[in-house]
């Protein structure tokens, strides 16, 4: 159902090396095109990351290989899990915004993600979807 796009090792390396804002734009474009976001979860639930201020963030990636690359350390044993884009923007992001949970967009294995409010990410994905649908 959620078949990811083909990702070469060269693309993986090049995109992973992008600065945060470029990875964020790549994420929004890819998830709109492929209609899926990827998180990491195990039987205990979805992984979360805390920022320096103690805020909780849920990380998401545009492809399961990027998520799998982060499934190390305390996230070892978690597997990439898809969420359909419409469920993500209609249910997940509004619920995260209501609960005060922020989103870590496309973290790298060094946990360098772009931290954004859920409502902002929802707006950007909806704008991108409007251009392609």
N, C-alpha and C positions, 0 to 999 in steps of 0.2 A: 504494500500500500504506500509506504513512504520510502520509495527508492531514491537514494541520494544521487546527485550528479556525479560524473566521473571526475576524480581529483588526482592529478599526477603528483608524484613526489616533488617535482619542480614547482608546481602551483602551490602545493602545501607549504613548501619552504618560503616561497616568495610572499605569499599572503600572510603567513605567520610573522614575517619580518616587518610588515607594514606598521607604521605608527598607529596609535589608537584611533584617531579620527578616520583614517583610511580603512582600518579594519571595521569600524562601525558602519561606514558607508557600504562596504562590501557585504557585511551582514544583512543590512536592510535590503539591498538589491537582491542578494541570493535567496533570502527567505521569501521574498515576494515572488521571485521567479519560480521557485521550487515548492512553494506553499507549505514549508515545513521548517520548524526550528528544532534544535536538538539540545536536550539537557542530559545530565548524568544522574542516574538513580540506582538504588539497590532495593532490597526488600524493606529497608528502613525508611525509604523515601528519597527525595531529591536532595542533591548536594546544595549547600549554601556557603557563602563566604561572608565574612564580616569585614567592614572597613575600619579605618583607624578610629572612627568615632563610635564604634559599637553598633552601627547599623547593619542589618542583615540584607544580603543581596542574593538573588538567584542568578546563577550564570547560565547563559545560552549561547549556542554556536550555530553556524549555518550548515555544518556538515558533521557527520558522526566521527570522522577521523580527527577533526580538531578537538572534539570533546574527548575522544579516547586518549589523545596525547596528554590530556590533563588528568586522567584517571590514575594518578600516582599519589604517593604519600597518604594523607588522610582520606583521599578520594579513591584509593585503590579498591578494587572490587565493585566499583560503580560502572554501569554500562551506559553507552549512549542510547537515549530513548527519544523517539520523535513525538512532537506535538504538532498537529495540523495548524496551519496559519490562522484560520478563522476561529478555531477554538482558542488559540493563543491571544488574538486581539479582542475577541468578544467576551472571553471569560477570564483567562489567566491575568492579562495585564490590568483590567479593571479591578479584579480581586486583589492583586498585589498593591495597586495604588490605594485601595481602600484600607488595606492592612498596613500601609506604610513601608512596604518592602520595595527596595530598589532593584534594578536589574544590572547585572554585570554582563555587558555585551562582549562576546568573543574574547574571553580571557585566553592568554597564552599559557604554556606550562609554567612560566614564571609568575602566573596569576596577575598579569597585567591586562586588565579588562577595562572597558569604558563603562563607568558607572553612570547610569541615567535613571531618572524617574520613570516608572512604568508608563505613565500617561504620555510622556515625551516620546518614548519608543513606539507606543501605539499610534500616535499621530504620524510619525515618520513612516511606519510600515503601511498605514492606511493611504498616505500620500503616494507611496511607491506603487501600491496595488492599484490605485486609481489610474495610474499612468499605463498599466499593462492589461487591465481587465476590460 
